[in-house]
């Protein structure tokens, strides 16, 4: 088994300060007499900590292209109050214009998204973006077919008993609770009122390999970044659990969403230009906090 690529040190520039050694949590970097060297016993996960912490820019990595490296200020770029204001400006948008979101802008949002942390620095997230109106219609129709079948199963005596046997009464009770909302969405769909994608011209999907145990967490971190980046561009988003949950076991919907084989869909976002203006934030309910 070959060893993963390791950092490279410009010995002439290295001042032997040891900051890269202290920053390396996997014992890859070691301090030698004339310079730091990647001669430790650990395996490099290409986290870039050594590259980022070196005050002399003496460390590079073969898997971190120079064009991906950016200088950052030592002090936070925004204050706490500014950040909280941005967080408050992010709302779930359910009314959009038909204005197109350019491919360039989508790539910018994804670039911001993938600055998020990921499990073991795997960065295994992938993205699928659907803009074609016919493909968006196919998603709506597949979702409608799935939920119509679900409602029918809930209301049928034998099928309901089978669901309880398979899922448990509590889970089926949870489906009963959302049934009224599902019926409303399906009635709207029948009359051409989009309550599934909320009329957004773009559907952004985030997925990760099925075998990655931290893929879901990593995707959610990236999507959180992306949603905030969208606010700074004047765009709106809405998370669509209505799609992500059934995509895990409904093959027709999964095909309509173009989720690649071997991938698990972890997030779906409506994305577009808001057709609504909000003047205030309504806050959140009191949260339970335990500090041990």
Secondary structure, DSSP 8 states (H G I E B T S, - for coil): ------EEE-TTT-----HHHHH-TTS--EE-SSSEES-SSS------HHHHH-TT--EEETTB-GGG-----SS-SS-HHHHHHHHHH--B---B-S----HHHHHHHHHHHTTS--GGG----EEEEE--HHHHHHHHHHHHHHHHHHHHHHHSHHHHHHHHHHH-HHHHHHHHHHHHHHHHHHHHHHTT---SSTT-SEEEEEEEETT-TTHHHHHHHHHHHHHHHHHHTTEEEEE-HHHHHHHTT-HHHHHHHT--TTEEEEEEEEEEEBS-----------------
